[in-house]
Amino acid sequence: MRLDLSHIQRWIDPGSRVLDLGCGDGVFLESLRDQRQVRGTGLEIDQGYITAAIARGINVVEQNMDESLANFPDHSFDTVVLALALQAVNYPDRVLEEMLRIGREGIVTFPNFGHWRCRLMLGIGGHMPISKLMPYAWYNTPNIHFCTVKDFEELCQEKGIRILARDVVGNTRPTPLLSNKWPNLFATTAIYRITR
């Protein structure tokens, strides 16, 4: 399981109701179900991922989160998760608003494009960053909105979204002191727990 997903499990209460936006193959919801007795639902648009999630016994809704989430009633979930997908949606601000309408809390993870390696690749190399975490060229990337830790926190402030917790991870492990002290520069992946 990806590091950001294993890292956020501690923020999800046992037995709670979880909606995973962009659930992929359902591995994360399967883990929550088996280890924390979570009642989970996934939302996905890729047919291959939907098939894999259903094979794991995960309830999946085939839907594009950019188009609407109006079919989910207010406060119908305890937690709504958006993991490594914020940068790939057309309207990230709207998706965040909908997450917090549908769920009591939200958990968001995203690649930090303010990381020093990204800055170095753009500043010295003169091209968009390509890495293990972001393995796409500028012309075929699913990332539409490049976001930094600072950008996300400013958006939350503008929208009246409270940040309950922030954590950061590196490519393979929780990041050291520098990432916690200067997350916009040293965190490769940002993890937020948010609410109204």
Buried (B, 14 or more C-beta within 10 A) or exposed (E): EBBBBEBBBEBBBEEBBBBBBBBBBBBBBBBBBEEBEBBBBBBBBBEEBBEBBBEBEBBBBEBEBBEEBEEBEEEBBBBBBBBBBBBBBEBBBBBBBBBBBBBBBBBBBBBBBBBBEBBEBEEEEEEBBBBEBBEEEEEEBEBEBBBBBBBBBEBBEEEEBEBEEBBBBBEEEEBEEEBBEBBBBBBBBBBBBBEE
